[in-house]
């Protein structure tokens, strides 16, 4: 009888460890795609564009970048025009993040993968982000 109880306790402990690991991994994955970090903001921006969720992508813009992109309708049209010409963003990879001393500005270098007529090509770029009350926003670009 004692052996049976010990094996049940071990099973419960293993289950609790697995649940804890799952929760930790989930939190890490979700936080890396949030606006709480510069790199998370860039990933969220491009993933929103890939899903054609232009409202979310547009909400991550501020300052000069917002002026450059114009209205939400203009922003949408730019990406719809890309699709019309058989060009689409299919991936983004963060290469480097440089924070200012006060941790309120960041430069994020990334590689954007674009598929054009079935062929994928990588393009390097960098965005300047600033920290706002509601998270990091894309202020400008360096290409």
N, C-alpha and C positions, 0 to 999 in steps of 0.2 A: 504494500500500500504506500509506503513512504517513497519508493522509487517512482511510482506513478505521479505523485504530487510534485516531486522534483522535476520531472520531465515537463509537466504542465507549466510550472513556474518558468522554466527555461524557454518554453515556447512563447509565453507572454512577454518575457524580457526581449526576446528576439524581435517579436512583432513591434514592441514599443521602440526599439532601436531603429527598425526599418521605417516606421512612421516618422520618427524624428529626423532621420537622414532625408527622407522625401520632403519634409517641410523645409528644411534648410536649403536643399537644392532648388526647390520651387521659389523660395524667396530670393535667392541669388540670381536666378534666371530672370525673374520678373523685375528685379531692381536694375538689372543691367540694361533693360529696354525702357526705362522710365526717363522722365525729364529731370531726375535728381542728379544726373551726372552729365557732363558734356558729351561723352561718347554714347550714353544711353539716348540722349536727345537726337543725335545724328542717326542712330539706328532706327529710332522710332519714326523720324522724319521720312527716311527712305522706305521703310517698311510700309508706312501709310501710303506713300506714292505707289508702291508696288501693288497694294490692295485697292488702289483708286479711291482711297479715303482722303481726298484732297483737303477737306475741312480740317482734319487733324493735322496734316502736314502744314497747312497754312497757319494754323494756330501756334506753331513752333517758330514762326518768323517774327522779327522785330526790327526796328530801326531802319537802316539803309536797305537791308534785304527785303523788308516789307514794301518799301517804296519802289525798289527795283522790280519786284514781282507784280505790283499793281493790285487790282482787286482780286477777290477770290475767283471770280469768273475768268479774269485774265490768266490767273495761275492755272486753273483747270484747263483752259484752252491750250496753254503751252504743252502740257503733258498729253492732251488728246491729239495735238498736232504731231507729237513724237510717235504716238501709236499709229497714226494714219500713215506715217512714213516708215512703218515696220521697225521702229526703234522702241525698246523698252528697257527699263532698269530691272535687272534680275538679281542683283546682290550688292552688298556693301560690306567692306571690311575696314575696321579701324586700324590705322598703322601707328599713330602717335597722338598723345594728348599733352599739351604744354599749358600749365596753369600760370596765371599771373601771381605775383607775390601775395596780393590780397585775396586770391582765390575767387575773384568775381568775374574774371575774363579767362577765356581759354581759346586755344587754337587747336583744332582737331584735324589731323591729316587722315585721309581715308582713300580707299580704292573703290571705285564704283564700277560694277560690271554691267555693261550694256549689251543687249542682244540686238543686232541689226541684220535683218534678212537672214536670220538663222545662225549668224556667226557672233560669238561673244568676244568682246574686247574690254580691257581694263583701262580706266582713266583715273589718274590721281588728282586729288583736289584737297582743299583745306577750307574749313569754315571758321569764322570767328564767332564765338558765343559769349553772351553775358548772362550773369545770374540775375534773375528777376524774382519777385516774391513768389510767383507760381512755378518756378523752375528755370532751367537753362533755355535760352532762346538764341536762334541763329541770327546774327546781326549783319554778317557780311561774308564774302568769299574771297579766297586767294587761289587762283589757278595758274 
